């Protein structure tokens, strides 16, 4: 048998070599070792056992440090034992493959002595270290001389001196056993084309200055440039479709899904490229699962978990939890409990009729497993058994999902396998309890983006390889995709010079950075040197949305070549049409939305729109008064924005929490008689529990200064409010008081934050987190419509209650006058509350009747900056003094700007 060997040939080579014929085989290092294992009858080593080897070595390092606490790696080991174990195990494997015997001798450098002592301990360790690639390679070198010839010939792609030391030793053992070793002859440049001239220059003596390459633009060497890889992919796929005889081989570094998608869009055979991404939902589940073990829980990670496209949680339940976490980031608050109870009640009712895709039994089990489980302080430790339970659950769920789909869903198989590995690694740990960082490190040891083939190769696909070093023979037409910097930029030696010198004296040669760099440079040139007729280099400026650096060979091209513009082609300026039928382009015309018009005209059904609603809110009335188009779209067409599944911003969160703290405080009996000490003590007593339920963001690591500052503000502001109530002689009548009444033909409902009583007098206090200046303006302009509406509903026909705003973050009461609170900031001190409220109420009624008359006539006003002037002219004779003053600016928080042509 003839074996073709290369360091990159565990991937497919170019040109493709048929292995269907007996006597032909292609191997990279892994493939050759696997083959020799079988021939020599050695036990097959698991492919993915490195994590167990690392854990075994970590344990040995821990034992070693007990007897040698000053070892060179002790400080690093205390910081990150897994990283240290990974690095030292790599060093041990490198020494083993280089042929070192690990014997301790006088004069040995400290680090080598330490590794030798560790190896001696491993040999005495029960069962020894789990076999890895290095161990198996050495065993093969030992055993290969004891059998007959394993194959006749091995053709090695790379020069011998560039191969790693362990591979050189293996090939030498095969040669001694009788295998003929053939080293590929250097490539030669043939012809006088641009490509041949460049090849001659690249093959010239590197110690002499090369002659300049004068390019003539004959099409043998092309450089296609563009801004984005997606643009180039679409262009190239179209080029292939327009030129049916153009079917080049390709070098496609990495996993390029842009090219795969473009080929599919053009109806061309799919390449079957692999895709590896840590962002894949199945792998995201793996790293997010541990969040449920800790307290306080991380709401951001919980939100990520429940928002994943695939997760071990019923879809409907996950959506409910996502909405709850977005508004009130915490667990088991009042709204949480009522919402989850309502979900399960509805689910039970709909399950019998098959109206809901969620399974009630499965949903209940999932909710109990993830949300009702025991949690442990994040500053402490979690029992190992709890973590194992989580990853066993994930593995079983992923396996069951795959079987339920009746397909070998690779992503879920990868998840199941990695979850099992994490469980196996946790079982192997000697520790019974783990910190959050230790558990995270365990997961990161296993967590990796396993390649997944999203599309199968179609018949007639273009031949390709993912690695430049896998181009091992003549290729007539070659495209080098994503010709940009993607290589390892530098190499550092793991060893100090005295260590290398000591090993050299022992006859041990290590693979150094000079050798690694030389091998990379040698591989880098293969596509250019093996192409015979044409090479097209496709060089985007951005790949996957990120700017990339030019490929290192671009420097060679610019330095060696004259007339580089002869080979450069771009999407904008073209250039390829000299050799190809150009790709087809379609110019898309931009059709603007037009400009806003003053009115929407309702042709049919205007009477239905004007019918009284069973339930109207202040928000609905406000939109009807000032911006009728918003009222139409939101409350009549029911076009509502979907909730953003993200945790509320800090300002909104603090506002929500402040309201909840004040609500809980003001519900306490006789709170209006409490002292400042009692107020502070009560708020302190509910702080932790309330934050866990509705503001766990404040309890996260690093947020303590913000939490302390926020709570101090709440305590001061709460006492200020209680003091204002006491000084005014008020008692608390109700919090979150439900109100209802009539407004014209509409039935109005609302909730008052705080209702106070003083004898026969009442006062409505609207609690606001911030917005002092805005509320001052509302009072000054007699636009505090919500307070007037609520006062009317509370007072009915018994007179007008007092009204005021309490601005929590400033600790001040804003009122029209000082009749209710002497210490309030009075905006209109001499104003009579009843007169002003009657005036506002009358304007509201007339504005409402005017708007409803417009709607009955089929006119819905669109009010914005662009229509304001036209509307003023249209309403020239309107009785403005009797109605609310209209706005001239665009509506704040208008979700319907596209519908009214306000956005381009």
N, C-alpha and C positions, 0 to 999 in steps of 0.2 A: 504494500500500500504506500502511496505517495501522500505525504502530509504537507499542506501549505500552512505555514505558521507566521503569525505577526502579533505584535503587542495589542493591536486594535481589532483583531479579527474575530473576537467574540461577537462583533457586529457583522452585518452583511458586507462583503467586499464589492468593489468595482474594479474591473468588470466581473460579473457574476460567474462563478466557477460551478459547473454542474457536479454535484456530489451523488447524483443518482447512479452514475457508473461505479461499478466496484473498483476499489483501488484508489479512490480520490477522497480526500477529507480536508476540511479547512478548520483550523483551530486557533483560538487565542489562548492566553495563559489558562483561563478557567476551563475551557474546553479540552485542552491538552491534558490537564491534570485529571479531569473526569474520565477521559478515555483511558489513561494509563492506570487509574484506579481499577477500572473494569478488567483490563488486560492482566494486571498483576494480582487480581483477586483481593484487593484491599477493601476494607469496609468503606462504604460511601459516606462522606462527611456531609452533614446537613448544610444547605446553602446559606441559611439564615440563622446561624447560631452565635454570631459574633457578640450579641448582647449578653449571652450567658458567659462567654469567655471574659468579657469585660467585668461582669459582676464577680466571677470567681477571682479574677486578678485584683479587683478592688478589695475583696475580703482578705486576700493574702497581704496586700499593702497595709491594711489595718492591723493585722497580726504582727507584721514586721515592725511597724512603728511602736508597738508596745515594748519591744526589746531594743529598738534603735530610734528613740524619739527625735534625735537630731538629724535624721536622714535628709538628704538634699531636697526631697519633695514634700517634707512634712507640712510646711506652711501652705503650699498650694493644695495639698490634700484636705486640709481643714476647710478650705474655701469651696472646692469643687472636686470631691473624690472621684466622681464618674469621669470627668475630663482628664484627671491625672492618670486614672487607670487606663483609659483609652490611649493616651499618649505613651505611657511606659510599656503597655502591651505591644504597641506598634514598634517601639524600639527593640523589644525582645524578639519579635518576629523577624525584624530586619537583620538582627545579629544571627539569628538561627539560619535564615536563608543564605546568609553570607558564609556559613560554615563554622561559626565560632562554637567552641566546646563548653563555654560557660565555666571553665575551671578557674578557681581563684589562685592568683599568683602574686608574689611580692612585686611592689611597684605599680600595681594596677591602679588606674585613675579611680577616684571615689565613686563616680556614677556607674562605671562598669562593674566595680566590685559589688555595689548594691544590687545591680541587676543579676549578677552571678549568684549572690546569696539568695535572692528571691527565686531563681530557677532551682537552686538546690532544695529550697523549701517546697516548691511545687512537685518535685520528684518524690518527696516524702509525703505529699498530700494524698489522702485517700481518694483513689479514682483518678488523680492527676487533673491537669487542665484539659478542658474540652478541646478536642482536636480542631485546629483551624487550618487555613490554607497553607501557612508556613510549615506546620507540623507534617501535613500530608505531603508537601513538596519534598521535604527532607526524607520521609519514609520512602517515597518513590525513587529518589536518587539512590538510596541504599538497596532497594529491592530490584531495581531495573537490571543490575548486573547479574542477578541470580537466575534469570530466565533467558529463553531464546530470544532472537531478534523480534522486537515488537512490531516494527514495520521496516520497509526497505530504505526509504528516502524521506528526508525532511527538508523542504525548501523554506528558508527563513527570509522573510520580507525585509527586515531591518539589518544593518551592519552589526556584526557581532559585538564590537566595542561599545555600542550604544545600548545594549540590552542590560536590564538589571542583573546584579550579581547572581541572584538565585536562579534566574532563567538560564544564564550562561552555564552554571553548574549542572543544571538538568540536561541541557543540550550536550555538554561534554560527557555526561554519563551515558547518554544515548549513543554518542559517537564511539565510546569505548565498547559499547555493547554490539556495535556493528552497523549502526544506522548511518547511511551516507548523508552528510550534511552539505547542503548547497546554499550558498549565499547569493541572493539575487544580484545580477550584474547591474552596475550603474546605468541609468538611463542616458540616452544620447539624443541630441537635438538634430532633427532632419529637416532640410528645406530652408527657404528664405522668407517665410511668412513672418508677420509680426509676432506670432506665438513662438515660432522657432527661434527668432532672434532673441526674444526674452529668455527662452530656455537656455540658449547658449550663454547668455550673460549670467544667469543664475548658476550655471554649472562651471563657470570659469573659476580660476584659482582665487579664493577669497583673500589671499595675501597681496594680490595685485589689484590696481585700480582698473575696473572693467571699462571697456569701450562703451560709449553711449549708444543706446538702442534707438535707431531712427525709425519711428513708426510711420507706416504709410497708409493705415486705415483700410486693410484688405479684408476685414471681417473675421479674421482668425482670433483676434483678441478684442473683446468688447467689455466695456464697463458701464452697466446700467445703473443710474443713480436716481434716487427719489427721496421724498420727505419721510414717508411711512412705509413699513413693510406691508400693510394692508393694501395701499395703493399699488405697490409693485406687484403684489400677488394677483390682484384683479387684472392688471395689465398683462402680466405674463401668462395667466390662464387664457385670456382672450387671444393673445398671440399664438398660443398652442392651438386654439380652436381654428384660427384663421389659416394656420400653416400645418396642414394635416401630416405632412412628411417630416416635420420637425419634431423629433422625439429624442431629446438629449438624455443622457444620464445625469444624475444630480447629486451634489453634496449638500445635505440639509442639516447643518449643525443644530443640536438641541431638538426641541419639540415645537415645530412650527405649524400651529393650527391655522394661521392666516392663509397659508398656501393651500392647505387641505380644503378649507372652506371655499376658497376661490375656484379650485378645480371642480368641486362639486357643483358650484353655481353655474359653471360653464358646461356642465354635462360631461366632463372628462372623467376618466377612471380615477378613483380615489387612491391615494398612495398608501393609506393605512398607517400614517405616522403615529407614533406614540405620543401621548400627552401626559406630562407629570406636573401636578400642581398641588401645593399645600393648601390652596383655597378651595379644593374640592369639598363639597358639603360632607361627604362621608368621613373624610379625614378631620374636618373641623369638629365633628362630634367627639372624636377621640380626645382632643385637647381641652374641650369644654366640659366634659363629663365630670371632672373632679370638682367643679365649682359647687356642686350640691353637697359636698362633704364638709364645707366650711361655713363658719359664722363669724362676722356678718357676711351674708351672701353678696356676691358681686353682681349687681343688677345688669351691668353691661354685658357680662358673659352669659347670664341667664337670657337676656334679650337675644343675643347671638344664637344661643342654643334653640330657643323656641321659634326663631325666624328662619332657620335653615330649611332648605327645600326638602331634605329628608332628615328625619330625626325619630328617635324612639318615643314618639308622643303623637297621639291622634291630632289630625290637622285642626279640627274645630277647637279642641282644648288648647292647643298651642296658640291659636289666634286670640282666644280670650285672655290667656296669660300675657301675651305680648302687648295687648291693649292696656291691660292693668299695669304692667311694668312701665310702659311708656308714660302713663299719667302719674302713677304713684309707685315709684321704684322701691318695693319692699314686699314682704310676704305676710299674708293673713290679716290684713287690715279689714275694716268694716266692708269696704266696697269689694275687696277680694273675696271675702267669705260669701257675700250675697251673690256676686257674679258667678262664682264657681258652683254654688248650690243651685242657682237657676239653670246653669248649663247642664248639670247632671239630671235635674228634674225634666228639663226639655228633652234631653237625650233619651231618657227612659220612656217618655211618652211617644217619641217619634220612632224608637227602635222597632216596635212591633209592626209598624207600617212600612218600614224600610225607607223612611223619609230622610234619614241622616246617614252619611257614610261612616261616621264614627261608631265604633263598637263600644257600648256602655261598659261591658266587663273589662275589656282591654284598657279603655280609658281610665277606669277606676284603679286598675292595677298599676298603670304607668304613673298616674298622679300620686299614688301612695308611695311608689318606689322613689321617685325623684324629689317630691316636695314634702312628704311626711316622714322622711327618714331622719335618723339622728344626725346632728351636726356638731362640729367641734370648733373651738376657738381657733381662728386662723393663726394666732400667735403661739398655739400649742402644737399638739401632735394628734394624728388620727390613727386608730388601730389599722394595721395592715389588712386585716380581714375585710374591713369596710371598703377599702379601695379595690381589693380583689373582687368583691361582690359587684361593684360598678362595672368593671371591665369584663367580667364573665357575662354580665347582663348584656353589654354591648355586643360581645362576640356572638352570643346566642340570638340576639335580635337581628344582627346582620346576616347570620346564616339562615335564619327563618325567612327573612325578607327575600333572599336570593332564591330559596326553594319555593316560596310563594309566588315569585315572579316567573317560575318555571324557566329560568334562563341562568346562564353563568354570568351574572352581572359582576364584571371584574372589580368595579369599585367597592362593592359590598364584600366580595371575597377578600380583597385587600384589607378592608376595615376589620373583618372577622379575624384574619390572621394576625394583624398587628395588635388587636385587643387581646388575643390569646397570648401573644408574646409578652405583653405588659404583665398579664397575670402570672405567666411563668417566671418572669424576672422578679416580680413581687414575692412569689413563693420562695425564690432562691435567696432573697435577702435575709440575713440573720436578724435584723431589727424587727421588732414586733410593732413598733409605732414609728410614724414618719411625720416630719414637718411638711408644711406646704411646699417649700423649696425643694426638699428631697423628693417628694412625690412628683413635682413638676420635672425634675431632672430625670427621673425614671421614664416618664412619658416621652421626654425629648430624646432619650436614648433609642427608643423604638420608632418614634414618629418620623416618617419620611415620605416624600411624594413618590409613591410607586407608579411607574409608567402604566398608562391604560391606553389601549387601542380603541379610540372612539368610533372609528370607521374601519371596516375590513378592506383589505386590498381588493381592488376590482380588476377584472381581467383587462390586460392591456396597460397596466399601470407603468409609470416611468420607473426605471431602475434607479435606486438611490442608496446612499449610505449616510449615516449620521456623523461619521468621524472622518476628518481629512486624511488620517493615516491609513484608512481602509481602501484608498485608491491604490491598487497594487499592480496594475498593468495598463496597457494601452486602451484609452477611451477616445473614440473619434470626436464626439461632441459632448461637452460637459458644461453644466451650469452650476456655479458655486453660489448657493443661496445664502442670504444674510452674511455677505462678505464684510464682517465687522469684528471688532475685538471681542472675543469670547473665551480666550485662553487664560490659563493661569499666568499671571503677570510676572511672578518671581518665584524663586526657590531658595529656601534657607536650609542649611545643613543642620541636622539634629545634633551633631556631635561637635565638641570642641576639638581644636587642632591636636592637643596632646592625646586625646582619645583616639583620633584617627591614626596618629603616628604609632601609638601603642598597638592598635589592631593590625596596622600594616606590618609591623615587626613580627607579629604572630602569623603573618601570611593571610590576613583577612582583608579583603578589599570591599569597601562599602560603596553603594551607589551614591555619588555626590551630586550636588546641585549642578555642577558643570555638565555631568553626564545627562541628567534629566533635561536640562535646557537644550543640549545638543540633540537629544532625541525629539524634543518638541519642534525644534527648527527643522529637523529632517522630515518629520511628518508634515509640517506646514507646507512644504514645497511639493508634496506628492501630486495634488490635483493639477498644478500648472505643468509639472514635468511629464506626467503620463498622458495628458491630452495630446492628440495628434492633429486634429483638424481645426477645432475651435473651442475656446473657453469664453463663457459669458460670466462676468463677475457682477452679481446683483447686490448693490451696496445702499441700503436705506440709512437715513439719519436717525430714525427712531424705530425701535423694535418693541412690540408689546407696550407701546405708549411711553417708553423710556428712551432718552437720548443715549446713543452708543458712540464709542470712539471708533475711528477708522481701523481697519485691520492692519496689523504690523506690516504686511506685504505692500500696503499702499505706499509706505515710505520707500520701499525698494522700487516700486513702479515710478514714483516721482523722481527718485534719484538717478535711476538707470535710463529712463526713457525720455526722448525728445519728441515733441509733438503729441503729448498725451491727449490733447483735445481731439485727435483723430479717432480715438476709440471710445470717447465718452458719449453716452446717450442719456437723455433724460425724458421723463414723461411729458414735460412741458414743451421742450424743443425738438423732441423726436431724435432720429438718427438711425434707428434700426430698420427703417423702411428701405434702405439700400440693399438689405439682404433678406428681408421678410416682408410678407404681406402685412401691412400695419394693423395693429389691434383696432377694433372698432370703438368709436367714442360716441356717446350721446350727451348732448348738452341739455341740462335740465333748466327750464325757465323758472325763475322765481316769481311766483304769483303772490303779491302782497294781499293782506287781509282787507285793505281799504282803510278808511278813516271812520271814527265813530259818528253815528247820526244821532240827532236829539231824541228820537222816539223809536220804540219797537211797536209796530202796528199789529194788533191781534185781529185777524180776519174773522175767526170763528171761536166762540166759546168765551167771549169776554165777560158775559153775565156770570158764568160759573166761577171765574177768577174773583169776582167781586162779592161772592157769597160769604157771609160771616163764618169764621172758623170756630170749631168747637173749643180750640185751645190756642191762645195767642200769648206770646212772650214779649217782653220789652225789646229784645233784639229784633224780633220780627217787625214791631212797630217802628223802631228806629230806622231800619232799612227802608220801610215803606215811606217814611217821612222824607228822608234825605236822598236815598239811592234806590229808587223803585226797581231798577233792573236786578239788583241783588235780591230783593224780596221775591221777585218773580222766579228767578233761577233756583234759589235756595228753598223757599217755602211752598212754591206752587209746582215747579218742575222737579223738585226734590233732587237737584243736582248738588250733592254735598261732597266735599273733599274727603278722600279716604284718610284715615288716621296714619300719621307717620310712625312707623314702628321703631322709634328711637327714644331714648330717655330724655325727658324734658330738660331744657337748658337750666342753668343754675338759677337765673332770675325767676323763672316760672316755678321751679322746685321750691325755692325759698318762699315764694308767695303762697303756694299750696300748703306748705308745712306751717307757715305762720297762721294761716286761717284755721288749721286743725288744732294747733296749740291753743289759740284763743277760744275756739269752739269748746274744747274740752275744759278749759279753765272756767269759762262763763256759764257752763252747765252746772257747776258746783253750787250747792245750796248756800245762800248767804255770802257768796263771794264778794258782793258789793260792800261787805263789812270787814273784809279781810285786811290784815296789815301787809306791808311790803314783804316782810319775812315769810308770811304764810303763802303769798303769791309765788315767791321765788322757790320755796320748799316744794310746793305742789308741782310746779313746772319741772323741777329737777327730778321729782319722783316719776313722772311720765315720759321723761326725755328718751331714755334708751328704748323703751317698748314702742313708743310712737315712731321713732326713727327706724327701728327694725321693720315696722309694718309699712311705712309710707315714705321713708327717706333714707334708706340704707346707704345711699351714695355718701351721705355725711359721715358714715361710720367706717368708710374704707380707709386703708392705709394712706397716710399723707394728708388726709383731710381734717385732721384734728384742729389745726389753727382756724380753719373756716368754720368748723362746727362750734368751737368755743366762742368765736366772734358772733356767729349767728344767734346762739342761745343767750349770750349776754344782751344782745339787742332785743330779743324776744322778752326777756325778763324785765328790762327797763321799760319797754313799750307797754307790756301788759300792766305793769304797776301804774304807769301814766294813765292808762285808760280807766283802771279801777279807781284811781284818785280823782279823775274827772267825774266819774259817776257818783262818787261819795260827795264831792264838793257841790255837785248839782242837786243833791238830795234824791237821786234816782235809785230805783230798784230794778233788777233784771226781770222782765216779764217773759221773754222767750228768746231762744237762739234758733237760727234757721227757721223762722216763722213762715209757714205756708200762707200765702195770700191769694185771694181771688176776687174778681169783681168784673164789672162791665166797663168797656170803653167803646162808646158808640154802639155799633152792632157786634162788636167782638167780645168774646169771653176771655178775660185776661187772667193769667196765673203767674206767680212769681214767689220768690223766697227772700225774706229780709234777714240779713246777717244777725242783727241784734235789735231787739225791741225793748225799750226802757219805759218804766211807768213811775209817775210822780203824782199821787192823788188821782185826779181825773185826766191829767196830761199824759201824752205818750210821745215817745221820740224814736225815730228809726235811725239807726247808725249803720252806715255802709262801710265795712272794713275793706281797705285797699292796702296792698303791700307797698305800692309806690305810686308815683304820678301826682305829686303835690301840685305842681304848676298847672297841669291839665285840669285838675278838679277846681282849682281857684278860678280858672277861666270859665269853666262850666257855670259856677255860681255867679260870677260877675256878669256873664252874658245871659243869665236866666235860661240856661240850657241843661240844667240838672233834671232831665225828663224822668229818669228812672226813679229818683227819690220822690218826685211829685206823684208819679203813678202809684208807687208803693204807699205813700202817705194817703192818697185817695182811697185805695183799697182797704187800708187799715182803719181809717177814720170813717169811711162810708159817708154818711150825711151828718156826722157828729162834729164836724169841724176838722181843721187841719192839724195833724201831729207835727211836732218839730222834726227836722231832718238835718243830718250832718254826715260828713265823711270823716273816718278816722284813718290817717295815713300811718301805717304800722312802722315803716322803717324810719320815719321822722318823729313818731310819738306825738303827733299833733292832731287836734280836731279842727276841721274846716267847716264853718257854718255860715249861714247867711247873716245871722246876728248873734248876740250873746244871751238871748232869752233862755236857752236850754243849758248852756255851759258858759259860765262867766269867763273861764280861762281859754275859751275857744278863740281861734283866729277868725274874727268876723270880717267877711268880705264886703258886706253891705250893712254896716252897723245900724243904720236908721231905717232899714226896710222892714215893712210889716209882712210877716211870714204868710198870713192868710191872703193878703192882697196879691203878693207876688205869685203864690201858688195858683190862685184863681186865674191870674193873667196867663200863666204858662198853660194851665189846663184848657182854657178857652182857645189858645192858639193851637194846641195839639188836636182838639176836637175839629176845628175848622180845617186844619191841614189834612187830617184823616179824611174828612168828608170830601175835600177837594181831590185828594189822590184817588179815592174810591170812585168818584164821578169820572175821572180820567180813564180809569181802568174799565169802567162800564162802557165807555165810548171806544174801547180798544186801543188806548194809548198808554204805553209804559215808558216813562221817562228814562233816558240814559244821561246821567249827570256826571261830567268829568271836566277837566280843564279845557278840552278841545270843544266841548259843546256848551260850555257855560255862557259864552257871549250870545250864541244863537238862541239859547233858552231865555235869556234876559229879554231879548227882542220879542220872542214869541209870547212871553207873559207880560207884555207891556202894561196891560190894564189890570193885572192881578192885584187883589187887595193885600199886599205884602205886610202891611202894618198889623193885620189881624191874624197872621199866620207865623209859623216858625221861619226863621231866617234860613234860606237855602245856602248850601256850600258851593264854593267855586273851585275847590281842589278835588283831585281824584279820591275815591273812597279808600280808606285804609283797609288793608288785609282783604283786597278784592280778588276772589278766586276766579272771577269771570271776565278778566280783561281780554282774553282771547275771543270770547264770544261777542264782545262789543267792539272788536277791532282796535283795542287800545294797545295791543302788542303787535310788533312787526313779525 
